[in-house]
Amino acid sequence: MFQIIRCELKKLKRLKILSVGIISIVLSHVISIMQQTVKSQGKIFFSNLLDMNIWNNVTIILPFTLTLIGGYIINKEQIEDTQKNILVVPIKWSRVIEAKMITMLIYSLFLALLNIIILICTGFILQCSGINRNTIIEAITSLVIMQVCTYIGVLPIILFFSKSRGKYIWGTLFSMIVGVIGVFISNGKLVNWHPITTGFSIISYRMGNDLYLNKVYSFVAIIIYIMLSGIIYIFYYKRNED
C-alpha cells in the first residue's frame, strides 16, 4: 500500500488541477479580508479573521474543491485509459482507490497547511489585534480539524459519484449545494450532523450557536460518514473483486 500511495503522490504532483485547490484557498482569504475590512471599519481582530476564513472554507471553498479534485484523480485513470495498465501489474482497483483517498487526505492537509501560513502572514501584514502564540495555536488546530472533518463529510460523495466515468462533475455540483445548505443550518439543530459543519462543535466555533453545538453528536456523525464511505467503497469498488 505504501508503494501505491507513493506512486499516487508522484502522479498528484503533475496534475494541473491541484492549482484549483491553491487558488481556492487564496480566494477564501481575499473574501475573508474584504468581509472583515467592511465589517470592522477599522482594526481587524485575528480571531474574527480566523472565524470568517473557516466559514468561507466550509461553506464555499472546500466542499467544491475536495470533491472536484478527489473525483478527478479517480476518473483520471478511466479518462486517460490507464486503468487497464494499472490492473495488469496486478493491483486490485479497490486498493488503488484506497491509495487515492489517502492521497487526497494528504493533499487536504497540505491545503490546511497552506491556509495556516497565509492566515498567519495576513494577520501580521494587516497588524491584526490579538495575534499571539495562543491564537496562532488555535488557528492551526481549528483549520486542521475543519479540513479533516470536511473531507470526511464529502468523501461519500466523492466515492459515489466517481464510480462511473465522468460523473464526478455531478458530485462536485452536489457538494456545492451541500455547502450552501450548510449556511442555513449552521445555527440550527442539524449543525452537528451536516457533512460540512460537523467540526464546528469540536473546535467550539465562535460563529456557531452554543445552544446546539454538541461534540458527542459531531463525533457520532463523523463515524457515520466514515461508515457510509466504507459501505460505498465495498459495494461499488471491492465487492466485484471478491
C-alpha positions in Angstrom: 0.0 0.0 0.0 2.8 2.4 0.8 4.3 2.0 -2.7 0.9 2.6 -4.3 0.4 5.8 -2.2 3.9 6.9 -3.1 3.1 6.5 -6.8 -0.2 8.4 -6.4 1.6 11.2 -4.7 4.1 11.4 -7.6 1.2 11.5 -10.1 -0.6 14.1 -8.0 2.3 16.5 -8.3 2.0 16.5 -12.1 -1.7 17.4 -12.1 -2.5 21.0 -13.0 -5.9 20.6 -11.4 -4.1 20.9 -8.0 -3.8 24.6 -8.7 -7.6 24.8 -8.2 -7.1 24.0 -4.6 -4.4 26.6 -4.1 -6.3 29.3 -5.9 -9.4 28.4 -3.8 -7.6 28.8 -0.6 -6.2 32.2 -1.7 -9.6 33.3 -2.8 -11.1 32.3 0.6 -8.6 34.6 2.3 -9.3 37.5 -0.1 -13.0 37.2 0.6 -12.4 37.0 4.3 -10.2 40.1 4.4 -12.8 42.0 2.4 -15.6 40.9 4.7 -13.7 41.8 7.8 -12.5 45.2 6.4 -16.1 46.2 5.7 -17.4 44.7 8.9 -14.8 46.0 11.3 -14.4 49.5 9.8 -11.0 49.8 11.5 -8.9 47.3 13.4 -9.2 43.7 12.4 -9.1 41.1 15.1 -7.2 37.9 14.2 -9.8 35.7 15.8 -12.5 37.3 13.6 -10.4 36.8 10.5 -9.9 33.1 11.5 -13.7 32.6 12.0 -14.5 34.2 8.7 -11.9 32.1 6.9 -13.3 28.9 8.4 -16.8 29.9 7.4 -15.8 30.6 3.8 -13.8 27.4 3.6 -16.5 25.0 4.7 -19.5 26.7 3.0 -17.9 27.8 -0.3 -14.4 26.5 -0.9 -13.7 23.1 0.5 -16.8 21.0 -0.5 -16.4 22.0 -4.1 -12.6 21.8 -4.3 -12.1 18.5 -2.5 -14.9 16.8 -4.4 -13.6 18.1 -7.8 -10.0 17.0 -7.2 -10.9 13.8 -5.4 -13.3 12.8 -8.2 -10.8 13.8 -10.9 -7.9 11.7 -9.6 -10.2 8.6 -9.6 -11.7 9.3 -13.0 -8.3 10.2 -14.4 -7.4 6.6 -14.9 -10.6 6.0 -16.9 -10.5 9.2 -18.9 -6.9 8.6 -19.9 -7.5 4.9 -20.3 -4.7 4.0 -17.9 -6.8 1.8 -15.6 -6.2 -1.3 -17.6 -2.5 -0.7 -17.4 -2.7 -0.5 -13.6 -4.6 -3.7 -13.3 -2.0 -5.6 -15.4 0.6 -5.1 -12.6 -1.5 -6.8 -11.0 -3.2 -4.5 -8.4 -6.8 -4.6 -7.4 -8.7 -1.5 -8.3 -10.1 -1.3 -4.8 -6.5 -1.0 -3.5 -5.9 1.9 -5.9 -9.0 3.6 -4.7 -7.8 3.3 -1.1 -4.4 4.8 -2.0 -6.1 7.7 -3.9 -8.3 8.5 -0.9 -5.4 8.5 1.4 -3.5 10.7 -1.1 -6.5 13.1 -1.1 -6.3 13.2 2.7 -2.6 14.2 2.5 -3.4 16.8 -0.1 -6.2 18.1 2.1 -3.7 18.5 5.0 -1.4 20.3 2.5 -4.2 22.8 1.8 -4.7 23.2 5.5 -1.0 24.0 6.0 -1.1 26.5 3.1 -4.2 28.0 4.7 -2.5 28.4 8.0 0.6 30.0 6.5 -1.4 32.5 4.5 -3.6 33.3 7.6 -0.7 33.9 9.9 1.1 36.0 7.3 -2.0 38.0 6.6 -2.5 38.6 10.3 0.9 40.1 10.7 0.7 42.1 7.5 -2.6 43.6 8.4 -1.4 44.1 12.0 -4.4 42.3 13.4 -5.3 42.7 17.0 -5.0 39.7 19.3 -2.5 37.8 17.2 -0.2 35.9 19.6 1.0 32.4 20.3 -2.3 31.2 21.8 -4.4 32.5 18.9 -1.9 31.0 16.3 -2.2 27.6 18.0 -5.9 27.9 18.0 -5.9 28.8 14.3 -3.6 25.8 13.4 -5.8 23.4 15.4 -9.1 24.7 14.1 -8.1 24.7 10.5 -6.6 21.2 10.5 -9.7 19.8 12.3 -12.1 21.5 10.0 -10.1 20.4 6.9 -10.3 16.7 8.0 -13.9 16.9 9.1 -14.9 18.5 5.8 -13.0 15.8 3.8 -14.7 13.0 5.7 -18.1 14.7 5.1 -17.7 14.9 1.3 -15.8 11.5 1.0 -19.1 9.5 0.5 -20.0 12.0 -2.3 -16.6 11.6 -3.9 -16.8 7.8 -3.9 -20.4 7.5 -5.0 -20.1 9.9 -8.0 -16.7 8.6 -9.1 -17.9 5.1 -9.6 -18.8 5.9 -13.2 -16.7 7.7 -15.8 -17.3 11.5 -15.9 -19.9 11.5 -13.2 -17.7 13.2 -10.6 -18.7 16.6 -12.0 -22.2 16.0 -10.8 -20.7 15.1 -7.4 -18.9 18.5 -7.4 -22.2 20.3 -8.1 -23.9 18.3 -5.4 -21.1 19.2 -2.9 -21.6 22.9 -3.8 -25.3 22.5 -2.9 -24.4 20.8 0.3 -22.1 23.7 1.2 -24.9 26.2 0.5 -27.3 24.2 2.7 -24.8 24.4 5.5 -25.2 28.2 5.6 -28.8 27.8 6.5 -28.5 25.1 9.2 -25.2 26.2 10.8 -27.1 27.8 13.7 -29.8 25.1 14.0 -30.3 21.7 15.4 -28.7 19.9 12.4 -25.4 21.7 12.7 -23.7 18.7 14.3 -25.0 16.2 11.7 -24.4 18.2 8.4 -21.4 16.9 6.4 -19.6 20.2 6.4 -20.4 21.6 9.8 -19.7 18.5 12.0 -16.4 20.1 13.1 -18.0 23.3 14.5 -18.7 21.8 17.9 -15.3 20.1 18.0 -13.5 23.5 17.6 -16.1 25.4 19.6 -16.7 27.6 16.7 -17.5 31.2 17.8 -19.9 31.9 15.0 -21.9 28.8 15.9 -24.9 28.6 18.3 -23.7 27.2 21.6 -27.3 26.1 22.3 -27.0 23.4 19.6 -23.3 22.6 19.3 -22.6 19.1 20.8 -19.3 17.3 20.5 -20.8 13.9 21.0 -23.3 14.3 18.2 -20.5 15.5 15.9 -18.3 12.5 16.6 -21.2 10.2 16.0 -21.9 12.0 12.7 -18.2 11.7 11.7 -18.3 7.9 12.4 -21.5 7.6 10.3 -19.9 9.4 7.3 -16.8 7.1 7.6 -19.0 4.1 7.7 -21.1 5.4 4.8 -17.9 5.8 2.8 -16.9 2.3 3.7 -20.2 0.9 2.5 -20.0 2.8 -0.8 -16.4 1.6 -1.2 -17.3 -2.1 -0.6 -20.4 -2.0 -2.7 -19.1 -0.2 -5.8 -15.3 -0.9 -5.7 -14.5 -4.0 -3.7 -17.4 -6.4 -3.9 -17.0 -7.4 -7.5 -13.3 -8.3 -6.9 -14.0 -10.9 -4.2 
